[in-house]
Amino acid sequence: MRPLTGKVALVAGGTRGGGRGIAVELGAAGATVYVTGRSSTGGRSALDRPETIEETAERVTAAGGLGIPVRTDHSSPEEVRALVDRIAAEQDGRLDVLVNSVWGGDPLTDWEHPLWEQDLDTGLRLLRQAVETHIVTSRYALPLMVARGSGLVVEVTDGNTARYRGTFFYDLAKSAVIRLAVAQAAELRPHGVAAVAVTPGFLRSEALLEHFGVTEENWRDAAAKDPNFAHSETPAYLGRAVAALAADPDVMAKSGRALATWGLYREYGFTDADGSQPDFAAHWAANLEEEYGPLGDPL
């Protein structure tokens, strides 16, 4: 018996990367997964990448669940409202898992300049893309969970500590997403709905593989360019972390926390796609802490 059989999930931003990994692993656990984003067979988003929501949905179904692609711009309240109305109509008002994984901020991130030298319009657009979309989606999706008195909200972020993330707008976006989980947890607790933030370690996304000029088959070759890449993890690892949380009957005990794959694998025992159990925090402590300082305590 798959632990999430009969459950319904919405993965907002499920086109690629961590969102795709989460969608597929929720499907592997038996869930019906609505996969949303702007990149579809009908046209690419501004990122102009080849991955599509249809491709992710096919992988969800192949893994054992049911993938349903719905092209949605999560910055549009009207489109998100229509999406949630569709889920409610098709699933008898049921939504068990909401994953806010919309990002798309890589081309908007300026890693070279301090705030006062950055383009303001670009920085504010990053915040709207990475934070406002999560707020819009939760605003319309949460009533389905509240009505049933159960559910899990997952805010996907980068890092689970207060450590500065290298550049102003990126740091603010990823920190704000953690705070979204904290705030939602406080308001949802009386209704039996949990909310957490979850971060991967060094995520081996499609874009990062492309950046290093490798594929998932020969990814270890990139460690010659960046030794830290040898300790990276696939999107499936993050997906299995989220699937384990969604299947945990005591997940309310974690509500309001910022969690990480490197801590959750110890508790739930899941592995990455190749059977390994990457632990980026341990790698950081052993190899990077002397140069960059401690990773920081979990929020």
N, C-alpha and C positions, 0 to 999 in steps of 0.2 A: 504494500500500500504506500503510495507516494504521500508524504505528509501534508501537502498542500492541495490534494485533490478536492475539487469543489470550491476552492478559494478563487477570488477574482482580484487581479492586481492591475494597477496602472503604472507603467514606467514612462514618466515624462522625460524625454531626452534619451530614448532607447535606441537611437540610430546606430551608435558606435561606442567604442571605449567601455567605460565602466557601466553605462546604462545598458548597453547591449549584453554585457556579461551578466548583469543582474536579471534582465528579462529572460535570458536563456536558462539560467539556473532556477529561476522561479518556475519556468516551464518544466524543467527536469524534475522538479518536486511535485508536479502535477497541476499547477495553477493555470487558469485562463489569464492571459496577459495581454492587455491593451498596450501596444507599442506606439508611442507618439513622437513626433518631431517634424521638422520642416523638410528633410531630405527624403524624397520618395521617387518611385519610378516615374512620377509625373513631372519631376523637376528637382533640381538640387537647391540647397540653401545657399546663402552667401558664402559659406565655407568652401563650396564647390568641391566636395569630396564625393567619392563614388558610393559610399555605404548608404543604404536606404532602410526605411522602417519596414518595408516589405521583406527584405532579406533577413532582418532580425526576427520578424514574425515567423518566417519559414523555419528558422533555427529553433525558435521556441517550440513549434509544433513537432519538429524532428526530434527534439529532446524528450518529448513525452507530454507536453502541455498543449495548449491551444493558443496560438499567436494571432492577434487581431490588429493589423496596422491601421492607424487613423492619422492622416496628415493633419497636424495641429501646430499653429504658431502660439506658443504659450505666453507670448506678450500680448495677445489679443483676448480680452475677457470674453468677447462674443464667441470666439472659437472654442475656448476652454469650457464655457457654459454648454455649448452644443455637444462637446465631447462627453461631459459628465451626464448630460441628459440622455445621450445615447447609451452609455454604460448602465444607467439606472433602468432604462427601458428594456435593454437586452438581458440584464442580469437580475431582474426583479428587485432593483434598489440595492444590490449587494456590491460592496467594495471593501475588500479585506486589507489590501496593502497599497499604499501610495508611495511611490518612489519619485522624489524630486531630484532629477539628475541632469536637468537642463544646464548647459554651460556655453559652449561655442565662443568662449572668450579668448582663446589662444591668439588669434590675429589682432586682438584689441589690446593685448598686454604689452606694456613698454617696460622691459627689464633694465633699460639703460639709464633712465633719468629719474630724478626725484620729482615729487608732486609738482613743485613750482615750475618745472620745465616740461611737464607733460601736456599733451593736447587734452583740454578739458572735455570737449565733446566726446572724444573717444573713450576717456575714462568713465564718464557718466553712462555712455552706451554699454560699457562692460557691466556696470552695476545693474542696469535695467535688464540686460540679458541674463545675468547670473543670479540675481536676487529677486528682482520684481517678478520674473516668470514663476519662481517658486511660490511667491505669495499669491499670485493670481490663481495658480493651480490648486493650492490648498484651500483658498477661499471657496471655490466651487465644489471641490471633491470631499472636503471634510464633513459636510452635512450627511452624506451617505453613511459614513462611519458612525457619526454621533447618533443617528437614528437607530442603528443596530446595536450600539453600546459595545463595540469592539473594533479592533483594527490596529494597524501599525503604519506610521508615517516614517519614511527614511529620507533624510536630507543628506545627499552625497556631497562631501567636501574634500579638502586637501589638508591633512594634518588635524590632529585632535588636541593641540596645545595652543597656548597663547603666543607661541613663538612667532616673530615677524617672518613673513613668507617672501621677502625679497624685493617687493615693489608695492607701492601704495594701494592702487586700485585692486590688484589681485589679492593682496592681504585682506583688504576690507571686505571683498566679496566672499572669500572663503571663511573668514571669521563670522561674517553676518549670517551665513548659512547655518553655522553651528548655533548661533543665537536664535534663529528661526526654530530649530528643534527644541531648544530650551523653552521658548515662549509657547510653542504649540503644546508641548508636554504639560505645562502648567494649566493651560486652558482645557485640555482634553482629558486630564486625569479623572475628573468627576464623571466622565462619560465612558470610562473603561477603554480609552484609546491611547496607545503609546506613541511617542515620537522620539526618535534618536537621530543623531548625526553619525555617519560612518565614513571613514577614510580608507582608501587603499594605501599601500606602501608605494614603491616605485612602480607605477602602472605601465605595463607593456602594451600600450594601445596601438591601434593601426597607424596612427599618425607618428608615434614614436618609432615604431619599427621602420616606417618609411624614412624618417629622419636619419636613422642610422644605416639605412641601405640594406636592411636584412628582412627576413621573413620569420614567422613563428618556427619554421623548421630549422633555421640556422642562426637564431637570435643570439646565441652565446658568442658568435663572432664579434658582436658589437662591444663586448667587454674589453677588447683591445683598445677601443677609443675611450670608453668610460668604464673603469672597473666596477663602479657601483651598479652598472646594468646587469652584472652577473647575479645580483640579488633582487632583481625585478620580479614582478608577478603578473600573471595574465588577468584579464577582466573576469575570468571565471572564478578566481579566488575571491574577489569582492562579491561576485554573484552568490557564491556559496555561503559567504558570511551573512548576506542579507536573507537568503533562503532559510538559514539556520535560525536567525532571529524571528522570521515570520512563522516558523513552525514551533517556536518555544512558547509553551503555555504560560510561562512566568515572565514574559518579555516586559510586562509592566514594571518589573523591578529595575529595569534598565532605562526606563523612560526619562528623558531629559539629559541623558549622558552623551558625550562625544566618544565614539568607539572606533576601533581600528582592526583591520584584518589580523595584525600581528598579536592582538590580544584575544580576539574571538576564536582563532583557530585552536588555541590551547583549551578553551572551554568546550567548544563543540566538536573538535577533532577532524574538521574537514581538511582537505588537501587542495593544492592547485591542480591544474589539468594534468601535469606530469607526475603527480603523486608526492611532490615536495611540499614543504610547509615554510615558505619564505617568511622571514621575521625582520622587517626593515629596521625596527627599533633596535634590535640586537646588533644588526650590522652598523647602525649609526653609532651606538655606544662603543663598539670595538674599533671602528675605523674613521669616524668623522667627528666625534665629540671633541677631540683635542683641538682640531682646527676651527670648528664652527660652534662649539659649546654644546651643552646638553640639549637634547630634543625637546625637553620640557615635560611637565606633569600633565596628564590628561585633564581636560576641562570637565 
